[in-house]
Amino acid sequence: MIQRIQTFFLTVVAILAGILPFFLSLWTDINGTEVFALESIVAMLGFMVSAILALTAIFMYKKRQNQFVLNRLNMILNLFLLGFFVYRSLSLSGEAEVSEKGIGMLIPVFSIVFLVLANRAIKKDEDLVKSVDRLR
């Protein structure tokens, strides 16, 4: 059903990835201008695909295994986003381009945490259904 706890976790991921990157800065460049997800194509695509995957997983509540796989793909995508942010902030020596990290760089970390919580709840539901099937 749609009122399960994993729906809440997936909704949080959709909000984190779909809305917050456009309001929270990812980093501040050397000129002092804040860089948002709209200004970085890789970040924007990554966040939007993550939000779409989370919304798709919400409505796949009848197919728990597919929901589980979509969440794993979303976790991998968020790990790539996190790797991109780490690369972006550490690849340039000194104060060449990235001078201050923004709170938006932590969005993939929070998304991964909520996706793990959603997968645990999905696994718990799947185990419950399998145990009921054994009793028949």
PATORMAR-42159 format. One record per atom (N, C-alpha, C): y, z, x; residue in one letter. Coordinates in steps of 0.1 Angstrom, whole numbers, plus 5000, padded with zeros to 4 digits. Each point is the difference from the previous one (the first is absolute). Layout:
BEGIN
YZXA
...
***
This chain:
BEGIN
498850005008M
501250004992M
501350005009M
501049974993I
501349995008I
500650145002I
499550104994Q
500650145001Q
499450085011Q
499249945009R
499450075011R
501050035011R
499650105008I
500950045011I
500249895010I
499149915002Q
500249905010Q
501149904995Q
500249994987T
501149924995T
501350065004T
500150135000F
501350065005F
500249975014F
498950025009F
500249975014F
500349865003F
499449904992L
500349865002L
501449974995L
500550074990T
501449984995T
501050045011T
499750125006V
500850055011V
500149895011V
498849955004V
500049895010V
500849884996V
499949964988A
500849894995A
501550025001A
500450124996I
501450045001I
500550015015I
499150065008L
500450015014L
500149875007L
499149914997A
500049875007A
500949894993A
500250024987G
500749904992G
501550024999G
500450135000I
501450034997I
500750065012I
499450105006L
500750085010L
500449935013L
499249905005P
500549935012P
501349924998P
500449984988F
501249934998F
501250094999F
499850134999F
501050105000F
500150095012F
498950025007L
499950085012L
500049905012L
500850045010S
500149915012S
498850015009S
499649895005L
498950005009L
500450055014L
501149945005W
500650045013W
501449975000W
500750055010T
501449965002T
500249935013T
500649885000D
500149935012D
501150055009D
500249945011I
501050045010I
501450004995I
500349914990N
501349994994N
500350104990N
499050084997G
500250114990G
499749954986G
499549884998T
499749954986T
498550044997T
499850054988E
498750034996E
499249884996E
498749995004V
499249894997V
499050054989V
500049924989F
499250034989F
498849904999F
499150014991A
498849925000A
500449854996A
501149984993L
500449874997L
500449915012L
500450075011E
500549935011E
498949975010E
498850054998S
498849975008S
498949944991S
499749885003I
499149924991I
498650075001I
499550045011V
498750065002V
499950134992V
501050085001A
500150134993A
500049984985A
500949904995M
500149984986M
498749944994M
499449915007L
498749954995L
498950105000L
500050085010G
499050115001G
500150104989G
501350044997F
500250104990F
499749944986F
500449884998M
499849944987M
498549974997M
499349965010V
498549984998V
499450134998V
500450115007S
499450134998S
500350054985S
501249984995A
500350044987A
499249924989A
499849875003I
499349924991I
498550045000I
499550035012L
498650045000L
499850144993L
500950095001A
499950134993A
500149984985A
500949914996L
500149984985L
498749934995L
499549915008T
498749934996T
498950104999T
499950095010A
499050105000A
500150094988A
501250034995I
500150094988I
499349944988I
500249874998F
499449934988F
498649965002F
499450035011M
498649975002M
499150124998M
500450094991Y
499350134998Y
498649984995Y
499749894994K
498649984995K
499149965012K
500549955010K
499249955012K
500450095012K
499350125000R
500450105010R
499749955015R
499049925002Q
499749965013Q
501049905005Q
500549914991N
501149915004N
501350075003N
500250104992Q
501250095002Q
499950075013Q
498950045004F
499850075013F
500249905011F
499549884999V
500249905010V
501549965002V
500749984988L
501449975001L
500850115007L
499650124997N
500750115007N
499850005015N
498849975004R
499749995014R
500849885007R
500149894993L
500849895005L
501550045001L
500450084990N
501450055000N
500250095012N
499050085003M
500150095011M
500149925013M
499249905002I
500149915012I
501449945001I
500549954989L
501349945000L
501150105004L
499950124995N
501050115004N
499850035014N
498850005006L
499850025014L
500749895008L
499949884996F
500749895006F
501550025000F
500550044988L
501450034999L
500450115010L
499250105000L
500350115009L
500049955015L
499049925003G
500049945014G
501249925003G
500449924990F
501249925002F
501250085002F
500250114993F
501150095002F
500050075014F
498850045004V
499850065013V
500349905011V
499549884999Y
500349895009Y
501549975001Y
500650004988R
501449964999R
500950115007R
499650124998S
500850115006S
499750035015S
498849965004L
499750035014L
500049885010L
500049884994S
499849885009S
501349975008S
501150034995L
501249975007L
500450125009L
500449975013S
500350105009S
501450064997S
500150125002G
501350074998G
500649984986G
501349985000E
500749984987E
500349864997E
499149915003A
500249864998A
500349964986A
499250044990E
500249964987E
499850124990E
499050085002V
499750104990V
500550135007V
501050064993S
500550135006S
499750124992S
499849994987E
499750114992E
499049974990E
498950084999K
499049974989K
500450064987K
499749924990G
500350054986G
498850064993G
500350074989I
498950074993I
499149894993I
500449884999G
499249904994G
498849965008G
500050035013M
498849985008M
498850084997M
500350114993L
498950094996L
499349964987L
500549914993I
499549964987I
498549965001I
499649925010P
498649965001P
499150135003P
500550105006V
499250125002V
499750074987V
501150014992F
499850074987F
499149924991F
500249865001S
499249924992S
498550015003S
499750015013I
498650015004I
499450144995I
500850105001V
499550134995V
499749994985V
500949944992F
499750004986F
498949904997F
499849905008L
498949914997L
498650075004L
500050085010V
498850085003V
499750094989V
501050074994L
499850094989L
499549924988L
500549884997A
499549924989A
498649965002A
499649965012N
498649965003N
499150124999N
500450125003R
499250124998R
499750024985R
501049984992A
499950024986A
499149894994A
500149885005I
499249894995I
498550035003I
499850045013K
498650035004K
499450124992K
500950104996K
499550114992K
499649954986K
500849914994D
499749944987D
498749925001D
499849925011E
498949925001E
498750085002E
500150115007D
498950095002D
499650074986D
501050034992L
499850064987L
499349904991L
500449885000V
499349904992V
498649985004V
499849995013K
498649985005K
499150124997K
500550125000S
499250124997S
499750004985S
500949964991V
499749994986V
499049894997V
500049895008D
499049894998D
498650055004D
499950095010R
498750055004R
499450094989R
500850064992L
499550094990L
499449934988L
500349874998R
499549934989R
498649965001R
***
